[in-house]
Amino acid sequence: MRTFLIGGLLAMAMAVGCGGPMEQEAEPSLATQEAPLPDCSNEPNANLYRYYSDAAHTQLIGEYGCYCGGLYYWGGRSVYSEYIQEC
């Protein structure tokens, strides 16, 4: 009985002394975070990303960036992109 009591007190002291069990914080969801929009007011040229449906860049599916002083975007995005500077 004495061993059981000492073992229980020792286990309790370790849990309290170490702060008890830690709760793991959930990782933030990157899907719900938004990046700030670029300031295009001082961009006289186009700085666009063009997004394509495949690696061969056969079908344009969207564009995003600054175009002659304003924010320009349409369509979707993909991993297949190219950076364009023109105006």
C-alpha positions as a printed Julia matrix, in Angstrom:
87×3 Matrix{Float64}:
  0.0    0.0     0.0
  2.81   2.34    0.91
  4.56   1.68   -2.44
  1.34   2.34   -4.32
  0.82   5.62   -2.46
  4.41   6.81   -3.03
  4.25   5.82   -6.72
  0.99   7.75   -7.17
  2.37  10.83   -5.45
  5.55  10.64   -7.53
  3.57  10.39  -10.77
  1.4   13.32   -9.73
  4.43  15.42   -8.79
  6.06  14.75  -12.16
  2.92  15.78  -14.03
  2.52  18.99  -12.03
  6.25  19.77  -11.99
  6.52  19.45  -15.75
  3.4   21.45  -16.42
  1.19  18.5   -17.21
  0.31  17.34  -20.69
  0.78  19.96  -23.41
 -1.89  20.67  -25.96
 -0.63  20.85  -29.51
 -1.62  24.03  -31.32
 -3.31  23.56  -34.67
 -1.32  24.72  -37.68
 -2.78  27.75  -39.47
 -4.71  26.97  -42.62
 -2.84  28.46  -45.58
 -5.91  28.09  -47.77
 -7.75  30.81  -45.84
 -4.88  33.31  -45.67
 -4.76  36.12  -48.18
 -1.71  37.97  -49.44
 -1.87  41.76  -49.73
 -2.66  43.13  -53.19
  0.28  44.7   -55.01
  0.41  48.49  -55.35
  0.35  49.08  -59.11
 -0.06  52.87  -59.02
  3.62  53.48  -59.8
  3.96  50.71  -62.39
  3.95  52.21  -65.9
  4.73  48.8   -67.44
  3.14  45.39  -67.2
  4.48  42.96  -64.61
  2.22  39.96  -65.08
  2.22  36.29  -64.34
  0.47  34.23  -66.98
 -0.84  30.83  -65.89
 -1.21  27.86  -68.21
 -2.99  24.52  -67.97
  0.12  22.45  -68.78
  3.91  22.57  -68.9
  3.93  23.18  -72.66
  1.99  26.44  -72.11
 -0.6   25.53  -74.73
 -3.69  26.96  -72.99
 -3.72  30.26  -71.06
 -6.0   29.93  -68.01
 -5.35  33.21  -66.16
 -3.22  36.27  -65.53
 -2.33  38.2   -62.38
 -0.24  41.31  -61.76
  0.2   44.98  -62.59
 -0.76  46.13  -66.05
 -0.01  49.73  -67.05
 -0.76  51.25  -63.64
 -3.6   49.02  -62.44
 -4.11  45.61  -60.89
 -5.08  43.08  -63.53
 -6.31  39.56  -62.88
 -8.64  37.03  -64.41
 -9.08  33.26  -64.55
 -7.27  30.71  -62.45
 -3.75  29.92  -61.36
 -1.54  26.87  -61.74
  2.05  25.83  -61.22
  2.73  26.41  -64.92
  3.43  30.12  -65.23
  5.63  32.69  -66.89
  6.55  36.21  -65.88
  5.86  38.95  -68.46
  7.18  42.53  -68.54
  5.65  44.6   -71.33
  3.31  47.48  -72.1
